[in-house]
Amino acid sequence: MAAMNIDLPRNWLRAVAAGAEAAVLTWLLAVLGALVTYVATAAAPGLGDATWASTAAVGTGWWTLALGGRIPVEEGTVSLAPLGITLLAAVLLRGAARRMAVDTLAGAAIAAGSFAVAVAALGLVAGRGSGTHVAGALAVGAVGALWALRPEAFPRIDLPPGVRAGLATAGVALLVLVGVGAALVAASVVASWDQVAGIHSSLRPDVASAVVLTLAQVAYLPTLAVWALAWLAGPGFAVGEGTVYSALGTTTELLPAIPVLGALPAPGATVGWAPAVPAVLGVLVGWWRTRGRPLPHWRGAAVAAATFLAVTGAVILVLGVAASGSLGPGRMATVGVDAPLLALVLAGGLTGGYVAVLVVRLPATHALLRSLAAQLRGAATPAAGATAAGDGTPSPATPSSPETAASAPSATTAATAPTAPTLATAATALTPAEGPEPVR
């Protein structure tokens, strides 16, 4: 029986190492934070029978949250993901794959699979088992590994110009959204700094605990940025059942003593024009992307708009799902955004602004505007002539019959006939010798 040969991609072993390295590094960072807190508060009576192993298990559980996992608590679960750790895992995998020369699609697939396997193994060792965090790890690994590839690693596909334009503009629009969300969070924290610092001080953490608490909140900043976009677009977000934080109105209840929550909008604070911002961003991004390279026809513009809507809507939907979950039992089981509604409103606003720019940039629109302007000028010329006649200025008569039309001078002739000889003739006729005929 002939042996079956399997051709492994170039640098496949390095791809395995890259995936495992990224998983282990992110796990170590999460566990290290838990261990530092344990050491700093080892004498606290509230720790009970906590041990090094149980503390490492807690850190591992928090690490799995970033990959879509869940932590069971009394009468509930904690599932709100610290998207900062998620982003860090993708960045570390990208750096490891670049450093280890993983430059093919097959190598990227191996790196992503290695990352997911390492996550599953670490979870089993720490007592977390295997669950949704493994599937999340595979998705995060795929993003990080593909992010590491250079453009020449992908197969060349001749996409229609409309699809290319829609994809490129959607990428820019999503980057702008991320920046706007982060800026809103930063501005809110700065504006509410006294309240944030007051909650932090009320917890009375020591130096090590303060550092860990701060880093834990920093890990949730991307999650808060998605909430900020939901606030801006209008659908808003919830921090507990019965609460709504939106630019159109705020309904709040008692909140956990987490310092960063002190930056949430106060009740009664409204910004009625905020939901128009996504459309404005769509106009700005679309205007910049179409500058000097407008699409030549309506069909391409329609394809670009549809592609833009599909890509932005899908990414915002995923971000909305990732930024939602629970923070415990009872009211805190509902935290985050309505992901489908957010995707519909936010992507719809962006697409509306982009479509407006596409329509303005089309050559057919320019031709239509020129035609309308010519018609308006043509309609204004007779109106100007009629106005002049009403002021007492002679105007050429409109011929009512062929004979009249034949005897009447044309408008062009009347307009170009010199007036100086006519006046001179009249002056010669009215000589002082003859004088005008006396009025009888």
FIMAR-683878 format. One record per atom (N, C-alpha, C): x, z, y. Coordinates in steps of 0.02 Angstrom, whole numbers, padded with zeros to 5 digits, always signed. Atoms other than C-alpha are relative to their C-alpha. Example, Ala and Ser with C-alpha at 12.3 -4.5 7.8 and 13.67 -1.06 7.14 Angstrom:
<rs>
+00045+00000-00059 +00615+00390-00225 +00045+00000+00060 -00042-00003-00059 +00684+00357-00053 -00039+00037+00055 
</rs>
This chain:
<rs>
+00042+00000-00059 +00000+00000+00000 +00044+00000+00062 -00043+00006-00059 +00076-00053+00164 -00012+00057+00049 +00005-00055-00049 +00112+00083+00289 -00027-00027+00066 +00030+00021-00063 +00013+00075+00450 +00045+00023+00057 -00044-00015-00056 +00121+00067+00605 -00043+00012+00063 +00035-00017-00062 +00059+00150+00765 +00051-00005+00056 -00045+00008-00057 +00142+00092+00924 -00019+00049+00055 +00012-00048-00053 +00153+00239+01042 +00026-00027+00066 -00023+00026-00065 +00168+00202+01227 +00067+00029+00020 -00064-00023-00025 +00332+00219+01316 -00008+00067+00035 -00001-00067-00031 +00373+00398+01372 -00061+00042-00022 +00059-00038+00022 +00228+00467+01268 +00015+00074-00006 -00017-00071+00007 +00321+00629+01233 +00004+00033+00068 -00001-00027-00068 +00350+00653+01419 -00071+00010+00027 +00070-00008-00021 +00165+00626+01447 -00031+00063-00029 +00024-00062+00031 +00126+00766+01324 +00027+00060+00038 -00031-00056-00035 +00248+00880+01413 -00030+00008+00070 +00028-00004-00067 +00174+00838+01584 -00068+00034-00001 +00065-00032+00005 -00002+00886+01530 +00005+00074-00016 -00008-00071+00018 +00053+01048+01449 +00029+00040+00057 -00031-00035-00056 +00161+01095+01597 -00050+00018+00054 +00050-00013-00053 +00018+01078+01723 -00049+00053-00022 +00047-00051+00024 -00099+01181+01614 +00031+00069+00000 -00032-00066+00004 +00026+01321+01586 +00014+00028+00070 -00016-00024-00067 +00077+01331+01769 -00063+00028+00035 +00060-00025-00033 -00101+01347+01834 -00026+00064-00034 +00020-00061+00036 -00140+01476+01698 +00043+00059+00021 -00045-00054-00019 +00013+01578+01743 -00016+00026+00070 +00017-00022-00067 -00036+01581+01927 -00062+00044+00000 +00061-00040+00002 -00210+01647+01887 +00012+00067-00033 -00013-00063+00036 -00148+01777+01763 +00046+00044+00041 -00045-00039-00041 -00009+01831+01880 -00038+00038+00055 +00040-00035-00051 -00135+01870+02016 -00038+00059-00029 +00036-00056+00032 -00237+01977+01895 +00048+00056-00017 -00048-00052+00019 -00081+02069+01835 +00026+00038+00061 -00022-00034-00061 -00023+02105+02013 -00053+00050+00023 +00054-00045-00019 -00192+02180+02052 -00003+00060-00047 +00001-00055+00049 -00186+02283+01891 +00056+00050+00014 -00056-00044-00013 -00014+02352+01932 -00012+00040+00064 +00010-00033-00064 -00063+02393+02111 -00054+00054-00003 +00056-00047+00004 -00220+02487+02057 -00003+00034-00067 +00000-00028+00068 -00166+02555+01889 -00026+00072-00002 +00021-00069-00001 -00203+02734+01942 -00073+00009+00022 +00070-00006-00023 -00380+02695+02004 -00044+00020-00058 +00043-00022+00055 -00510+02787+01901 -00051-00052-00022 +00050+00050+00018 -00627+02638+01904 +00024-00050-00052 -00026+00047+00049 -00511+02538+01790 -00017+00019-00072 +00018-00021+00067 -00558+02642+01639 +00055-00012-00050 -00048+00015+00054 -00472+02579+01482 +00032-00068+00007 -00030+00066-00010 -00403+02420+01560 +00072+00001-00023 -00068+00008+00025 -00243+02358+01479 +00029-00065+00026 -00031+00063-00020 -00118+02221+01509 -00036-00059-00032 +00032+00056+00035 -00204+02112+01379 -00069-00015+00030 +00067+00012-00028 -00378+02137+01451 +00006-00028+00071 -00010+00027-00067 -00311+02103+01626 +00019-00074-00004 -00018+00071+00008 -00232+01940+01566 -00061-00040-00020 +00061+00035+00020 -00399+01895+01486 -00045-00011+00061 +00039+00009-00061 -00486+01924+01654 +00028-00057+00042 -00031+00054-00037 -00360+01811+01740 -00012-00068-00032 +00014+00063+00036 -00385+01679+01606 -00072-00022+00011 +00070+00017-00012 -00572+01689+01629 -00010-00030+00069 +00005+00027-00068 -00554+01661+01816 +00030-00069+00003 -00031+00066+00003 -00439+01514+01778 -00047-00052-00031 +00047+00047+00031 -00570+01435+01664 -00058-00017+00047 +00052+00016-00049 -00696+01446+01807 +00016-00064+00037 -00021+00058-00038 -00595+01315+01899 -00009-00065-00040 +00007+00058+00043 -00618+01198+01750 -00071-00006-00028 +00069+00006+00022 -00805+01222+01729 -00022+00053-00049 +00018-00052+00047 -00805+01380+01624 -00049+00051+00029 +00047-00054-00020 -00917+01535+01632 +00028+00067-00022 -00020-00068+00017 -00880+01720+01633 -00064+00042-00009 +00059-00042+00009 -01016+01828+01555 +00010+00069+00031 +00001-00067-00029 -01056+01986+01652 -00066+00033-00020 +00060-00036+00019 -01189+02118+01633 -00063-00035+00027 +00063+00031-00016 -01359+02031+01632 +00007-00065+00040 -00008+00063-00036 -01288+01869+01700 +00068-00032-00014 -00064+00035+00006 -01140+01753+01718 +00028-00015+00069 -00035+00025-00060 -01013+01700+01848 +00024-00070-00017 -00019+00070+00015 -00991+01512+01855 +00019-00039+00062 -00020+00036-00060 -00949+01468+02036 +00075-00016-00002 -00069+00021+00011 -00788+01368+02026 +00042+00007+00063 -00049+00002-00056 -00637+01402+02138 +00033-00069+00000 -00024+00070+00002 -00608+01218+02175 +00071-00007+00025 -00070+00003-00019 -00441+01259+02253 +00046-00001-00061 -00039+00001+00063 -00373+01297+02078 -00009-00067-00035 +00012+00066+00030 -00454+01137+02015 +00044-00053+00032 -00042+00049-00036 -00367+01036+02149 +00074+00012-00014 -00070-00016+00015 -00203+01127+02116 +00020-00027-00069 -00015+00026+00067 -00213+01081+01931 +00011-00075+00001 -00007+00073-00005 -00238+00897+01973 +00065-00019+00035 -00061+00014-00037 -00094+00901+02098 +00062+00013-00044 -00057-00015+00044 +00024+00985+01974 +00008-00051-00056 -00004+00051+00052 -00020+00861+01838 +00026-00066+00028 -00025+00061-00031 +00009+00717+01957 +00076+00004+00011 -00072-00008-00011 +00180+00786+02006 +00040-00002-00064 -00036+00001+00064 +00230+00816+01826 +00003-00070-00030 +00001+00067+00028 +00176+00642+01772 +00047-00047+00038 -00047+00041-00040 +00271+00561+01916 +00072+00018-00018 -00069-00022+00013 +00426+00665+01879 +00023-00023-00069 -00018+00019+00068 +00421+00619+01694 -00012-00073-00015 +00004+00073+00006 +00396+00433+01726 -00058-00023-00044 +00060+00023+00035 +00221+00419+01653 -00030-00054+00044 +00018+00056-00044 +00180+00246+01720 -00045-00051-00032 +00047+00046+00032 +00054+00167+01602 -00067+00035-00010 +00066-00029+00012 -00131+00191+01571 -00001+00040-00065 -00003-00036+00063 -00095+00241+01391 +00035+00067+00008 -00034-00062-00013 +00029+00371+01451 -00043+00049+00039 +00045-00043-00038 -00097+00438+01576 -00053+00031-00045 +00050-00026+00047 -00226+00456+01437 +00030+00056-00043 -00033-00052+00040 -00100+00555+01333 +00010+00062+00041 -00010-00058-00043 -00059+00668+01480 -00065+00038+00011 +00065-00033-00009 -00244+00703+01512 -00021+00036-00063 +00017-00033+00063 -00273+00740+01329 +00043+00061-00014 -00045-00057+00009 -00121+00854+01322 -00021+00058+00045 +00023-00052-00046 -00185+00949+01474 -00061+00036-00029 +00060-00030+00028 -00355+00976+01391 +00015+00042-00063 -00018-00037+00060 -00277+01031+01226 +00035+00066+00018 -00034-00061-00022 -00163+01155+01315 -00049+00050+00029 +00050-00045-00027 -00312+01226+01409 -00040+00033-00056 +00038-00028+00056 -00409+01248+01247 +00041+00051-00037 -00043-00046+00037 -00260+01331+01162 +00009+00066+00038 -00009-00060-00040 -00230+01453+01305 -00065+00041+00002 +00063-00036+00001 -00415+01496+01309 -00011+00036-00065 +00008-00033+00064 -00416+01535+01124 +00046+00060-00006 -00047-00056+00005 -00261+01644+01136 -00023+00059+00043 +00022-00053-00045 -00335+01741+01282 -00070+00025-00016 +00066-00024+00019 -00501+01765+01194 -00057-00032+00037 +00054+00034-00036 -00600+01643+01302 -00035-00052-00043 +00030+00049+00043 -00637+01526+01158 +00004-00070+00030 +00004+00068-00026 -00677+01344+01186 -00071-00014+00022 +00067+00013-00026 -00822+01289+01293 +00002-00055+00051 +00005+00053-00050 -00867+01188+01445 +00065-00010+00039 -00063+00008-00037 -00697+01222+01523 +00046-00051-00032 -00042+00051+00032 -00616+01108+01394 -00021-00070+00022 +00024+00064-00026 -00726+00962+01445 +00020-00009+00073 -00022+00004-00070 -00690+01003+01627 +00074-00013+00005 -00073+00012-00001 -00504+01008+01588 +00016-00073-00014 -00012+00071+00014 -00515+00834+01515 -00014-00043+00061 +00017+00038-00061 -00599+00770+01674 +00054+00010+00053 -00052-00014-00050 -00473+00857+01788 +00066-00033-00020 -00061+00033+00024 -00330+00793+01679 -00001-00075+00011 +00006+00072-00011 -00395+00616+01692 +00011-00017+00074 -00009+00012-00071 -00403+00628+01881 +00074+00006+00019 -00070-00011-00018 -00227+00700+01896 +00046-00053-00029 -00044+00049+00031 -00149+00577+01773 -00008-00069+00031 +00011+00065-00032 -00230+00423+01849 +00026+00000+00071 -00026-00007-00068 -00183+00486+02022 +00076-00011+00001 -00073+00006+00003 -00001+00484+01966 +00022-00073-00008 -00020+00070+00013 -00003+00298+01921 +00006-00039+00065 -00007+00045-00056 +00056+00167+02042 -00047-00060-00009 +00049+00054+00005 -00057+00017+02082 +00017-00052-00053 -00018+00051+00048 +00042-00101+01971 -00014+00019-00072 +00015-00022+00068 -00001+00004+01818 -00071-00019-00021 +00069+00017+00017 -00184-00046+01827 -00007-00075-00011 +00009+00072+00010 -00245-00214+01762 -00028-00032+00063 +00022+00035-00060 -00272-00341+01898 -00069-00029-00011 +00069+00024+00005 -00457-00372+01922 -00018-00033+00067 +00017+00036-00061 -00516-00502+02046 -00071+00019+00020 +00065-00024-00022 -00657-00407+02129 -00025-00042+00059 +00027+00036-00059 -00774-00493+02253 +00019+00036+00064 -00020-00032-00063 -00730-00462+02435 -00046+00056+00021 +00046-00054-00019 -00887-00358+02462 +00013+00064-00038 -00014-00060+00040 -00844-00240+02319 +00064+00033+00024 -00063-00028-00025 -00665-00220+02381 -00010+00035+00066 +00012-00031-00065 -00725-00184+02557 -00039+00065-00007 +00040-00061+00010 -00854-00058+02496 +00041+00056-00030 -00042-00052+00031 -00728+00034+02386 +00049+00029+00050 -00050-00025-00047 -00595+00045+02520 -00033+00043+00054 +00034-00038-00053 -00718+00104+02653 -00027+00066-00027 +00024-00062+00030 -00793+00232+02534 +00056+00051-00007 -00057-00046+00006 -00621+00306+02500 +00018+00032+00067 -00015-00027-00065 -00587+00325+02685 -00054+00049+00022 +00056-00043-00021 -00760+00399+02717 +00002+00067-00036 -00003-00063+00038 -00738+00529+02579 +00058+00044+00025 -00055-00038-00029 -00569+00581+02650 -00020+00031+00067 +00023-00026-00064 -00648+00600+02822 -00048+00058-00012 +00046-00054+00015 -00787+00706+02746 +00036+00064-00020 -00040-00059+00020 -00660+00822+02665 +00030+00033+00061 -00029-00028-00061 -00573+00843+02831 -00051+00034+00044 +00053-00030-00041 -00736+00877+02923 -00023+00067-00031 +00020-00063+00032 -00788+01008+02794 +00051+00055+00008 -00053-00050-00009 -00620+01096+02802 +00003+00024+00072 -00001-00020-00071 -00625+01094+02993 -00058+00046+00016 +00057-00044-00012 -00799+01171+02993 +00012+00070-00027 -00015-00066+00028 -00743+01312+02878 +00050+00037+00044 -00051-00032-00042 -00588+01346+02983 -00030+00024+00067 +00030-00019-00063 -00689+01346+03144 -00047+00060-00008 +00046-00055+00012 -00819+01463+03070 +00037+00066-00011 -00039-00060+00012 -00688+01586+03009 +00031+00026+00065 -00031-00021-00064 -00600+01587+03178 -00053+00030+00046 +00052-00025-00044 -00764+01610+03272 -00028+00068-00022 +00028-00063+00027 -00817+01754+03157 +00056+00047-00024 -00058-00036+00027 -00644+01830+03135 -00010+00076+00002 +00010-00072-00004 -00695+02004+03193 -00042+00026-00059 +00043-00021+00056 -00832+02014+03062 +00036-00007-00066 -00039+00010+00062 -00720+01942+02925 +00051+00056-00008 -00051-00053+00004 -00581+02066+02966 -00032+00068-00011 +00034-00064+00011 -00707+02209+02972 -00019+00011-00072 +00017-00006+00071 -00769+02174+02796 +00063+00012-00042 -00063-00009+00037 -00590+02159+02734 +00026+00072+00007 -00024-00068-00010 -00543+02326+02812 -00043+00051-00035 +00044-00048+00033 -00695+02411+02738 +00014+00007-00074 -00019-00004+00071 -00630+02372+02563 +00062+00042-00010 -00061-00041+00001 -00468+02467+02604 +00048-00020-00057 -00048+00021+00052 -00353+02363+02493 +00071+00018+00018 -00071-00008-00014 -00169+02402+02474 +00031-00069+00011 -00032+00063-00018 -00040+02268+02512 -00009-00052-00055 +00005+00048+00056 -00040+02188+02339 -00072-00024-00009 +00071+00019+00009 -00229+02191+02323 -00023-00044+00058 +00019+00042-00057 -00247+02119+02498 +00025-00071-00009 -00028+00067+00011 -00133+01974+02453 -00041-00037-00053 +00039+00032+00054 -00228+01939+02291 -00070-00018+00025 +00067+00014-00026 -00396+01953+02379 +00001-00060+00047 -00005+00057-00046 -00340+01832+02514 +00011-00065-00038 -00013+00061+00039 -00272+01706+02388 -00062-00021-00039 +00061+00017+00036 -00433+01717+02288 -00050-00035+00046 +00046+00033-00047 -00534+01673+02442 +00026-00069+00021 -00028+00065-00016 -00414+01532+02485 -00016-00050-00056 +00017+00044+00056 -00448+01462+02311 -00070-00027+00005 +00069+00023-00007 -00631+01448+02358 -00011-00040+00064 +00010+00038-00062 -00601+01358+02524 -00028-00070-00012 +00032+00065+00012 -00637+01184+02450 -00074+00006-00018 +00070-00012+00016 -00799+01255+02380 -00040+00012+00064 +00033-00013-00064 -00843+01321+02553 -00004-00063+00042 +00002+00063-00039 -00800+01150+02628 -00060-00042-00022 +00059+00036+00023 -00935+01071+02519 -00063+00032+00028 +00057-00035-00031 -01057+01205+02579 -00006-00019+00073 +00002+00018-00071 -01009+01164+02758 -00029-00069+00011 +00029+00067-00005 -01051+00981+02730 -00075+00002-00012 +00072-00008+00012 -01220+01033+02659 -00034+00030+00060 +00028-00028-00062 -01249+01139+02814 -00006-00054+00054 -00001+00051-00052 -01203+00993+02926 -00053-00053-00012 +00046+00055+00016 -01310+00863+02836 -00073+00021+00005 +00069-00023-00006 -01466+00972+02840 -00028+00034-00061 +00028-00035+00058 -01507+01019+02658 +00022+00072-00005 -00024-00069+00000 -01401+01176+02676 +00023+00023-00068 -00024-00030+00062 -01337+01294+02542 -00030+00070-00005 +00027-00067+00013 -01387+01460+02466 +00055+00046-00023 -00044-00053+00026 -01291+01621+02439 -00046+00055-00024 +00050-00045+00026 -01419+01709+02334 -00070-00030+00006 +00068+00026+00000 -01599+01670+02293 -00037+00021+00064 +00038-00014-00061 -01710+01658+02447 +00038-00009+00064 -00040+00011-00060 -01570+01616+02568 +00010-00075+00011 -00014+00069-00019 -01543+01453+02661 +00045+00001+00062 -00045+00007-00058 -01398+01412+02777 +00005-00074+00016 +00004+00070-00019 -01428+01249+02868 +00005-00005+00076 -00002+00011-00072 -01398+01175+03039 -00069-00001+00031 +00069+00002-00025 -01587+01162+03053 -00034+00069-00002 +00029-00067+00003 -01617+01347+03020 +00034+00042-00054 -00034-00045+00047 -01549+01499+02927 -00046+00057-00020 +00035-00058+00027 -01633+01626+02814 +00049+00038-00044 -00052-00037+00035 -01519+01763+02750 -00027+00065-00029 +00015-00065+00031 -01523+01921+02644 +00065+00039-00004 -00061-00039+00011 -01399+02057+02598 +00049-00039-00043 -00052+00038+00034 -01234+01983+02540 +00053+00046-00029 -00055-00041+00026 -01089+02047+02434 +00054+00011+00053 -00053-00017-00049 -00943+02127+02527 +00061-00043-00014 -00056+00047+00006 -00832+01973+02520 +00017-00022+00071 -00016+00012-00071 -00737+01950+02684 -00019-00069+00026 +00012+00067-00025 -00755+01761+02697 -00074-00013+00012 +00071+00009-00011 -00944+01776+02686 -00021+00025+00069 +00014-00019-00068 -00936+01858+02857 -00001-00058+00049 -00001+00059-00043 -00910+01683+02927 -00062-00043-00008 +00061+00039+00008 -01082+01623+02870 -00040-00001+00065 +00040+00004-00062 -01200+01565+03008 -00049+00058+00007 +00046-00055-00013 -01304+01700+03089 -00072-00026+00000 +00070+00022-00003 -01495+01694+03077 -00019-00024+00070 +00022+00027-00063 -01575+01590+03212 +00046-00052+00030 -00047+00049-00026 -01422+01480+03241 -00020-00070-00025 +00018+00068+00019 -01476+01297+03242 +00039-00050+00042 -00033+00056-00034 -01390+01134+03288 -00039-00062-00019 +00047+00053+00018 -01525+01002+03293 +00031-00068-00009 -00030+00066+00004 -01408+00854+03315 +00049-00007-00059 -00051+00002+00053 -01294+00899+03168 -00015-00050-00055 +00012+00049+00053 -01385+00792+03036 +00016-00071+00018 -00018+00068-00020 -01343+00638+03139 +00074-00014-00007 -00073+00009+00004 -01156+00667+03117 +00021-00046-00057 -00020+00047+00053 -01144+00579+02946 -00008-00073+00020 +00009+00069-00021 -01216+00420+03021 +00053-00021+00050 -00053+00015-00049 -01093+00430+03166 +00067-00010-00036 -00062+00009+00038 -00950+00453+03043 +00000-00067-00037 +00005+00065+00032 -01013+00301+02947 +00015-00057+00048 -00014+00051-00051 -01009+00199+03107 +00075-00003+00016 -00071-00002-00018 -00833+00256+03152 +00044-00027-00056 -00040+00024+00056 -00761+00227+02979 -00011-00074-00011 +00014+00071+00010 -00849+00060+02960 +00030-00043+00054 -00029+00039-00055 -00792+00001+03132 +00075-00007-00009 -00073+00003+00009 -00612+00045+03092 +00018-00045-00059 -00017+00039+00060 -00616-00035+02919 -00014-00074+00008 +00017+00070-00008 -00698-00197+02976 +00034-00033+00060 -00034+00027-00058 -00588-00219+03129 +00048-00056-00021 -00043+00057+00017 -00511-00393+03115 -00012-00030-00067 +00014+00029+00067 -00581-00423+02940 -00075+00007-00016 +00072-00004+00015 -00771-00442+02949 -00018-00042-00061 +00024+00040+00056 -00866-00505+02797 -00035-00062+00027 +00023+00063-00030 -00916-00687+02820 -00075-00013-00006 +00071+00017+00009 -01097-00684+02758 -00039+00062-00020 +00045-00056+00014 -01247-00574+02725 +00007+00026-00071 -00004-00022+00069 -01225-00570+02537 +00059+00047-00011 -00057-00044+00006 -01051-00496+02548 -00011+00067+00033 +00016-00063-00034 -01111-00366+02673 -00046+00044-00042 +00046-00038+00043 -01252-00315+02556 +00036+00030-00059 -00039-00026+00057 -01132-00297+02410 +00045+00058+00023 -00042-00054-00026 -01013-00193+02517 -00040+00063+00013 +00041-00059-00014 -01153-00077+02573 -00023+00033-00065 +00022-00029+00063 -01217-00055+02395 +00057+00036-00035 -00059-00032+00031 -01042-00017+02330 +00017+00064+00036 -00015-00059-00041 -01011+00105+02472 -00050+00057-00017 +00051-00050+00015 -01176+00196+02437 +00010+00029-00070 -00008-00023+00069 -01144+00205+02249 +00060+00047-00007 -00061-00040+00008 -00967+00273+02263 -00006+00066+00038 +00006-00063-00037 -00999+00400+02401 -00053+00045-00030 +00052-00041+00030 -01160+00458+02320 +00023+00033-00064 -00023-00028+00064 -01078+00482+02149 +00051+00056+00012 -00051-00050-00012 -00929+00578+02219 -00030+00063+00031 +00032-00058-00032 -01037+00690+02330 -00043+00037-00050 +00039-00033+00052 -01151+00725+02182 +00044+00043-00045 -00046-00039+00042 -01003+00781+02075 +00026+00061+00038 -00024-00056-00040 -00935+00889+02217 -00055+00053+00009 +00054-00048-00008 -01106+00967+02243 -00012+00041-00063 +00007-00037+00063 -01122+01012+02059 +00057+00049-00009 -00058-00043+00009 -00945+01082+02056 +00000+00059+00048 +00001-00054-00050 -00977+01188+02212 -00062+00044-00006 +00060-00041+00011 -01134+01270+02140 +00008+00039-00065 -00003-00041+00061 -01158+01405+02010 -00033+00067+00012 +00026-00067-00007 -01187+01591+02002 +00057+00049+00013 -00049-00053-00013 -01098+01749+02059 -00021+00066-00032 +00021-00062+00033 -01184+01873+01945 -00075-00002-00015 +00071-00003+00018 -01358+01932+01895 -00045+00003+00061 +00049-00008-00053 -01517+01940+01997 +00002-00056+00051 +00001+00049-00053 -01520+01853+02165 +00062-00044+00001 -00062+00037-00005 -01339+01800+02153 +00010-00051-00056 -00003+00052+00051 -01377+01687+02006 -00010-00069+00031 +00011+00064-00035 -01419+01551+02134 +00047-00004+00060 -00050+00008-00053 -01269+01501+02239 +00022-00073+00002 -00024+00069-00007 -01220+01332+02308 -00050-00045+00033 +00039+00052-00033 -01307+01171+02355 -00046-00034-00050 +00042+00045+00039 -01444+01057+02293 +00037-00067-00004 -00046+00057+00003 -01323+00923+02232 -00034-00068+00008 +00031+00066-00009 -01443+00775+02213 -00025-00012+00071 +00025+00008-00069 -01523+00806+02383 +00058-00010+00048 -00058+00008-00043 -01353+00826+02465 +00029-00070-00006 -00027+00068+00009 -01291+00663+02389 -00045-00052+00033 +00046+00048-00030 -01448+00572+02445 +00005+00000+00077 +00001-00004-00073 -01444+00635+02625 +00068-00019+00029 -00066+00011-00028 -01256+00633+02655 +00023-00072-00011 -00020+00069+00012 -01219+00467+02570 -00046-00049+00036 +00046+00043-00036 -01375+00392+02648 +00018-00005+00074 -00020+00002-00070 -01320+00441+02823 +00063-00040+00011 -00062+00039-00005 -01145+00372+02797 -00013-00074-00008 +00014+00071+00013 -01214+00210+02726 -00039-00031+00057 +00037+00027-00057 -01336+00190+02870 +00046-00020+00057 -00049+00017-00053 -01193+00196+02995 +00043-00060-00019 -00042+00056+00023 -01088+00077+02890 -00038-00065+00002 +00040+00062-00001 -01230-00048+02872 -00009-00025+00072 +00007+00021-00070 -01256-00049+03061 +00062-00037+00023 -00062+00034-00020 -01074-00096+03085 +00006-00068-00035 -00004+00064+00036 -01080-00230+02950 -00045-00053+00032 +00046+00048-00031 -01231-00310+03033 +00027-00025+00066 -00027+00020-00065 -01150-00309+03204 +00061-00046-00007 -00061+00039+00009 -00988-00382+03136 -00012-00069-00030 +00011+00064+00034 -01069-00528+03042 +00002-00059+00049 +00001+00060-00043 -01035-00702+03115 -00071-00025+00011 +00069+00022-00009 -01219-00743+03085 -00035+00039+00055 +00029-00040-00054 -01266-00599+03199 +00024-00023+00067 -00027+00026-00063 -01151-00663+03334 -00033-00066+00020 +00033+00064-00015 -01227-00838+03319 -00072+00011+00023 +00069-00014-00020 -01402-00766+03330 -00003+00028+00070 -00001-00028-00067 -01358-00666+03484 +00015-00054+00053 -00015+00055-00047 -01281-00820+03567 -00061-00045+00011 +00060+00042-00005 -01438-00921+03528 -00053+00034+00043 +00049-00037-00041 -01550-00786+03601 +00020+00001+00073 -00023-00001-00069 -01442-00775+03756 -00010-00068+00033 +00010+00067-00028 -01450-00965+03780 -00074-00011+00015 +00072+00007-00012 -01640-00961+03762 -00022+00040+00061 +00018-00040-00058 -01653-00821+03888 +00024-00032+00065 -00025+00034-00059 -01544-00916+04011 -00043-00061+00017 +00043+00058-00010 -01650-01072+03985 -00068+00019+00028 +00065-00022-00025 -01810-00975+04015 +00006+00027+00071 -00008-00029-00067 -01737-00893+04171 +00009-00054+00053 -00012+00052-00049 -01692-01060+04256 -00064-00025+00034 +00062+00019-00034 -01873-01123+04286 -00030+00057+00040 +00027-00057-00036 -01923-00948+04336 +00035+00008+00067 -00037-00004-00063 -01786-00948+04468 -00023-00054+00048 +00025+00054-00042 -01847-01118+04532 -00067+00016+00030 +00067-00018-00025 -02024-01055+04545 +00004+00053+00054 -00009-00053-00050 -01966-00903+04642 +00025-00030+00065 -00025+00031-00061 -01870-01012+04764 -00055-00038+00036 +00055+00036-00032 -02025-01122+04794 -00048+00047+00033 +00045-00049-00030 -02129-00970+04829 +00028+00028+00064 -00030-00026-00061 -02006-00920+04965 -00001-00051+00057 +00004+00051-00052 -02039-01082+05062 +00053-00052-00005 -00052+00050+00010 -01889-01181+04999 -00029-00058-00037 +00029+00057+00036 -01936-01359+04949 +00027-00003-00071 -00020+00009+00070 -01933-01388+04761 -00027-00065-00024 +00024+00065+00024 -01951-01551+04668 -00068+00006-00033 +00067-00001+00027 -02130-01592+04625 +00001-00021-00072 +00006+00017+00071 -02181-01601+04445 -00044-00062-00006 +00040+00062+00004 -02241-01779+04407 -00059+00010-00045 +00060-00007+00040 -02419-01786+04345 -00019-00065-00034 +00016+00064+00031 -02420-01971+04296 +00064-00041-00003 -00061+00042+00002 -02294-02105+04250 +00018-00029+00066 -00016+00030-00064 -02311-02185+04421 +00032+00052+00046 -00027-00053-00042 -02281-02020+04509 +00070+00018-00023 -00066-00017+00027 -02136-01983+04392 +00051-00052+00019 -00048+00053-00018 -02059-02152+04432 +00019+00003+00072 -00016-00001-00071 -02071-02128+04619 +00033+00064+00023 -00029-00065-00020 -02014-01947+04622 +00074+00002-00015 -00073-00005+00015 -01828-01914+04639 +00011+00053-00053 -00017-00048+00053 -01748-01822+04495 +00026+00063+00031 -00025-00065-00023 -01699-01640+04508 +00074-00002+00014 -00072+00005-00009 -01518-01686+04491 +00017-00035+00065 -00012+00037-00062 -01527-01812+04633 -00015+00042+00060 +00018-00043-00057 -01617-01689+04744 +00051+00055+00010 -00048-00055-00006 -01491-01557+04706 +00066-00023+00028 -00067+00023-00021 -01340-01667+04740 -00002-00042+00063 +00002+00042-00061 -01403-01767+04892 +00029+00037+00059 -00031-00035-00057 -01301-01726+05048 -00052+00012+00055 +00047-00018-00053 -01396-01639+05185 +00026-00016+00070 -00028+00013-00067 -01277-01678+05331 -00026-00064+00031 +00026+00060-00031 -01330-01862+05358 -00073+00007+00020 +00071-00008-00016 -01514-01814+05355 -00008+00038+00065 +00003-00038-00062 -01488-01685+05492 +00025-00040+00060 -00026+00042-00055 -01385-01807+05594 -00051-00051+00022 +00052+00050-00017 -01521-01939+05584 -00056+00032+00040 +00053-00035-00037 -01651-01813+05641 +00023+00016+00070 -00025-00017-00067 -01540-01761+05786 +00002-00062+00044 -00003+00062-00039 -01517-01943+05840 -00070-00022+00022 +00069+00021-00017 -01704-01976+05833 -00028+00041+00057 +00026-00042-00054 -01738-01828+05948 +00048-00001+00059 -00045+00006-00058 -01638-01894+06099 -00034+00027+00062 +00030-00026-00062 -01663-01820+06272 -00039-00052+00038 +00035+00052-00037 -01717-01991+06340 -00072-00005-00022 +00067+00007+00024 -01866-02004+06227 -00037+00067+00000 +00031-00066+00005 -01899-01822+06192 -00057+00000-00049 +00054-00004+00048 -02032-01764+06078 -00066-00019+00034 +00067+00019-00026 -02208-01827+06099 -00038+00062+00020 +00035-00061-00023 -02309-01706+06204 -00060+00018-00043 +00055-00024+00040 -02433-01602+06116 -00064-00009+00039 +00063+00013-00033 -02609-01657+06157 -00049+00055-00015 
</rs>
